[in-house]
Amino acid sequence: MPYPVIPDTIVVHLGPPNQEAENVTVPFADYIKNVASNEIYPTWPESAIRANMLAQISFALNRVYTEYYRSRGYDFDITNATQYDQAYVPNGDVFENISRIADQIFNNYIVRQGNIQPLFAQFCDGVNTQCQGLSQWGSVDLARQGLVPYEILQRYYGDNIDLVYNAPVAPNIPSYPGIPLRRGSAGADVRALQRGLNRIAKNYPAIPVISDVSGFYDIPTETAVQAFQHIFNLAADGIVGKATWYKVKDIYNSVKGLSELIGEGLTITEAQRVYPRVLRFGDTGNSVRVIQYYLAFLGFFYPELPPIAVTGVFDEATRDAVFTFQEQYGLSVDGIVGRDTWNRLQQVYEDTLQNLPEEYQTYAEEIFPGRFLVPGDTGAAVTQIQANLRRIAQSDPSIPAVEVTGTYDTATQNAVRVIQQQAGFEPNGVVGPLTWQAIITRGRGF
């Protein structure tokens, strides 16, 4: 899961969540100015105003970060119904001092120490309504006693809170990867899915634990997904489309208490990413090689793509190829390979494989099949890899013996790991495009 960012905009539903009403998209800073102007008084001491606004910011960010409503099938981030969320009045008046303070602190928020998600900072007026969180009128009394905003917040949310300052501002991008995850998928989204399912399994033991949280969608992951789908009345096909993705997120948020004042929370370790979020000019490594592999392959069939070499260095030629690809397929032309560009690359690659020109059909079996091969897989692609491993082993005794069975067994995995070690790849025993190419090339004696 990514670290929190301040969204450029927030989508507000003008009514209770289950009631038909208009959705309005508002710049986040303007939303906070409006809410604060409708929740508190501009004549309050500034320390009280700032404490209340930090609570309002954190509350809204928690809704956005946890996708509280979107994970329940809604198309908005927050409502203006005060029994659920906080007051927002379209085109409402904004007080000058509140606007000034919001401009200063809209990208600051509260966290529980050791957690990264914005605190679900509940609040109420403290007179007509009572709650576990901040008392708005009580904060005024504390400000008049000389307490600063942080001290006021500690009185209501505990001593174990911190303030995050100057968080980055970025577009509010949904967490759903945009394409279904299935056996053979790989990357940060798969790893986040595996972690989420394993945490949910503590509360729902019918879901088998995924022992290797590797980022590769393997058979144990597929089995866990099917068990989850069965429990929560989804089609148990083992494929994580939008409905399954957001149901996993909804249940994960619930068991972790991410939208509660007191909950388990999300730690820094749980949010760390193994895979880079984006690849850009100057980057190096095998992740860059994979991008270059796809672009180089597609260049054979799409003359508008400039030819590039698979070097592992994101150089000017690679950037030019990314620019061209993005322009051709209606993506943001920034030369950066983020999630959308990566997903589209894979889709175009797979579509191209399905529609190879006749003159290339003879070589079709030597082309990476478009999905990662994992232990337990069966089929022609596995047979092809095993046959090549046997040929390599005839001249390299360090390669373990492999039988050509069409089933990706332990022996095949061990042999793949040796090939990966020799090629300088991560020895994970999973056949991605680089490992595939290394095995095919050596097996053919090239």
N, C-alpha and C positions, 0 to 999 in steps of 0.2 A: 504494500500500500504506500502511496506517495506521502510525502510530508505535506502539511497544510499550506495553502497559498490563499491570498486574499483574492476573491473572484472579481473580475472586471465588473460583472453585473450579477444581480440576483433576481430570480423570477418569483414574484409574489402573487399568490392566489387571493383574490379579494373576497374571501368568505371562508367558512369552515371547510376542511379538506374534502368532505364527502358531498359538498353542495356545489351545484353548477354556478360558476362565477368566472369573471374575467381574470386572466393572468396578465400581469404587467411586468416588463423587464426594466429594471432600474439600476443605474450605476450604484455599486455597493456603498460608496461614501455618501451618496445622496439618500440612499435607503436609511442609513444610520442617522443622518440629520433629521429625516422625517420622523423616524421612530422616537428619537430622543425628544423632539419638539412636541410629540403627542403623549409621551410617557412621564416626563418630568417638567419642572418649572425652571425657566431661565434665571429666576431670581434666587435660586438656591446657591449655597456656597459652591465655589468652583470645584473643590475637592469632592463634594457629593455628586456634582454633575459628571465629573470625569469617572468616578467609580461606577455610577449607573451606566454610563455609556460603554465602559469596558465590559460590563456584564451583558449589555445588549449586543455588542459586537461579538462576544464569545458565543452567546446563545445562537445568533444567526449563523456564524461560521460552523458551529457544531451541526446545525441542520444541513448545511451545504456539504461539509466534509463527510458526514456519515451517509449522505444521500437519503436522509430519513424518509422523505416523502417519495422520492424517485424509486427507492427500493421497494416501495409499496404499490408501484404502478402508476403514480401520479406524474404529471408533467410540469411540476413546479418545485421550488426549493423550500418555500415557507409560506404560511398564510398570514393574513392580518386579523385572524380571529384570536382575541386575547385569551380565550380559554385554552388555546393550544399554543399560541406563539406570542407575538408582540404587535402593538398597534402600529399600523401604517395607513395613512390617509392620502389617497391619490391627490396630487396638487395641493397638499396641505401646506400651511404656512410653516416656515422654518425660522427660528430665532437666530439673530446675528451671532450671539456669543456661542450658541450651540454649534452653528455652522463652522465657526472658527476652530473650536475644539475638535470637531469631527475631522476636519482637514489635517489636524495634527496627530490624531490617534486612531484613525479608522483602520490602520494596519497593525495595531497592537491588540493582543488578546490574552486571556487567562488560560493557563494549563495547570493541571495537577502535577506536582513534582514527580518526575520519572515517566510521565505520559507525554504524548505529543498531540493528541486530539484536542481541539479547543474545548474548554470546559463547558458542559451544559449548565450555564450559569442562570439557574432559575431565579426569578425575582417577583415580588408582589408589592403592593403599596404599603403593607404592614399595618393598615388601619381597617379597611373593609375586607381585605383578604390576607390570609397568613400562608406562608409556605416555608420550605426548608432553606430557601436561599435568601438573597438580599432583600431587606426591607427598605423600600425607597424612602419613606419618611424617617425611618430609623437611621439611614445613612446621613440625612441632614443633621440630625442631632450629633452624630459622631463627628461630622465635619466641623460643626460649631465648637466641639471640644478640642479641635486642633489636629485631628487625625488626617493624614494624607491619604490619597486614593488607595494605595496598596494596603495600608493598615485597615481601612474601612472594609475592603474586600476580604482581608484575613478574618475579620470578625464574623463574617457570614459563611465563608467557604473554607475556613480552616487555615492553619499556619503553613500547611504544605502546598501552597500555590506559588506559581511563578508567573511573571508577565513576559510575553514574547514581544519584542519591539521590532518595528520596521520589517514585518514579514513581506515577502515578495508578492507583487500583484501579477496575476496571470489570468487567462481565459478560464472560465468554469467548464472544464472538459469532463463529460461523464466517465465513470470508471469502466463501463462495459467496453471491451476491446474493439467492438465494431464488427467482429466476425466471430462465428461460433468456435469454441474451443473443443477439440476432439482428439482422439488417439493420433499421435504424430505431431500435435502442436507443441510449441516450445516457447520459453521466454518468461519475462517477469509476470505476465498475467497468469500464466499457468502456476507459477510458484505462489502467487498470492492466493489463487484458488486452493492449492494444496494446503497451505497454512490455515486458511479459513475452515476448510473441511475438518482438519485435524483438531482445531479448537472446538468446533461444533460437536465432534465425536465424543468429547468429554461429557457433554450433556445428553447426547443421543448415541449411546454405545452400539446401536445397531449399525452405525456407520463405521466401516473398518478404517483403522488408522493407516495412513500412507507413510510407510517407514522411510522412504527416500524422498524428501522434499527437494527435488532436483530441478524443477522448472521444465521437466519433460512430461508430457501427458502420456503416461504409460498405462498398463493394464490395471495396477492397483488404484490409480487415480480414476480410471473409468469405472471400476467397481464401486469406489466410494461415492462417485457422482450418482450412479444408478441407485445406490442405497438411499442417498439423500433425496433424490427425486421421488422414490417410492414413499418415503416417510411424509413428504410434503405435497403429495398428490400431483406431481408433475409427470409428464411422459418420461418413463424410465429408459431413455435411449442412450444414456451415457454421454450425451452431447450437451455442452454448456452454451446454450443460446442466451438471449437477453433475459427471458423469464427465469431460467435457472440461475444465471449470474446474480441477478438482483435478489432472488430469494436467498441465496447463500449469503449475500451481503446483509440482508435484513436479519437473518437468524444469527449471523456472526456478531452484528452490532448488539443484538439483544443479549446473547450469552456473555459478551464482554462488558455490557453496561456502558456502551459508548455514548448513549443519549440519556444518561442518568447523572444526577449530581454526584452520587457515590457509586462507582462501578469499578470493574477490573481495569479498564483503560487499555490504551495501546502504547506499548513501549517503543523506544527508539530502535531496539534490536528487531522488533517485529516489523518495523517499517523499512528497514534497510533493504536496498535493492542489490542483487547480485549482477543483474544485467543493466547496461547503461540505458538511461531513458532515451537519449538521442545520440546519434553519431553525426559528427560535423567535420569540417575541414581541419586537418591537423591530427585527428585521432588515428590511432594505430591498433593493430591486433586482429585476432580471428573474427571478431564481430564485423570489422570492416571488410575482411576477406569474404564473408558470407554475402554482404551487400554487393560487393564487386562481382561475385560469382553470378548472382541473379542478373545484374545489369549486363554483364558480358554475354551471358546466354541469350538474353532478350535482344541484344544487339545483332544477333544472327538473323533475326526475323523482322526487326523493326529498324529500317535504315536510318530513321531520324535519330536513333540513339547512337552517340559517338562510341567507337570501340575503346575499351579500357582493359588494362592488365590487372590480374588478381595479385596484388602486391601486399595487401594488409596495411597500406598507407592511404588515408583519405586525402588524396592530392587534388590538384586542380582538375585533372581529367575526370576523376570520380565525381567531383562537385558539378562539373559541367554535365555529366551524364545524369546526375540526380536532378539538376535544374530541368533538363529536357524531359525526363520521365514525369516529373511533377506537372510540367506545362501540358504534356500530352494527355494526362489523366485527370485534369481538373483539380489538382491539389495546390496548396499554398506553395508558391515557387520561392523557397528560401534556401535551397541547397542543403537542408538539414534532414536527416532520416529520423523522423519521430515515428510515433505509433501509426499514424494514418499512412505515411509513405511506406513503412514496412509492411503493413497489411496489404496495401495495394500491390506492392511488388510481388508478394506471395500469390495474390489472386491472379495477377496477370501471368505469372510464371505457370501456375497450375492450368489456367485457361489455354495457354500456349501449348502445354504438353498434351492437352486433350484434342488439340486441333493441329497437330504437326503436319506440315506439308508431306506429300507422298514420298518425296526424295529423301526425307529424314526418317521415315518409318523403320528402315533397316537398323538405325542406331538408337531407336527409342528405348530399348532395354538398358542402354548404357547411360541414360540421362537420369539424374537424381529425380525420384518420383514425386517430389514436392511436399513430402511429409517425412518427419523424422522416424526412423525405424527403431523400435524399442523392444526389449526382451518380451517374448510372448507373441510377437507379430508373426503372421504367416503370409505366404503368397509368393508371387513371381519375383518381387523386389528382393525378398529375403533369399530366395534361391540364387538369384544373380550374385548377391554379395558372398554367399557361401561358396559358390563355384570359383569366384575370383580369389577368395581367401585360400582355397585349396591350391590354386595355381601358384600363389605367392609363397605358400609354405614349402613348395617343392624346391625353391632356391633359397629360402630363408628359414632355417631350422628353429629360429626363435618364435615363429608363429605356431601356436597350438593347433593340433589337428582338428579339422571341422568336417562333419558329414553334411552332404547336401540334402537336407530334409525339407526345406521350405518353411521351417519353424525356427524362429530366433531363440535359440536355446543358450544355456550357460557357456558351452564351448564356443559358440559364435561370438558371444559377448566378450569372452576372454581374448579371442583372437583380434577382435576389433580394438580392444584396449591396447594391445601391443602395437598395432598399426598406428593408433593415435599417439602413443608415446614416441614412436619413431619419427612421426611427422611434426611433433611439437604441439599437438593439440591436447586439450583437456581429456584425460583417459576416462571418460564417463561411460563407455560402452554403448553409446547411442550413435546411430549413423545419421548425421546431418549432411548438408551438401558438401562440406569440405572433406569429411571422412569418406563419403561416397566417392568423391572424385579421386581421392588418394588411393582407395582400394581398386577402383576400376582401372586407373592409370597403371598401377603396378601389376595388376592381374593381366593386363593386355601387353605388358612388357614395354610400355612407352617410356 
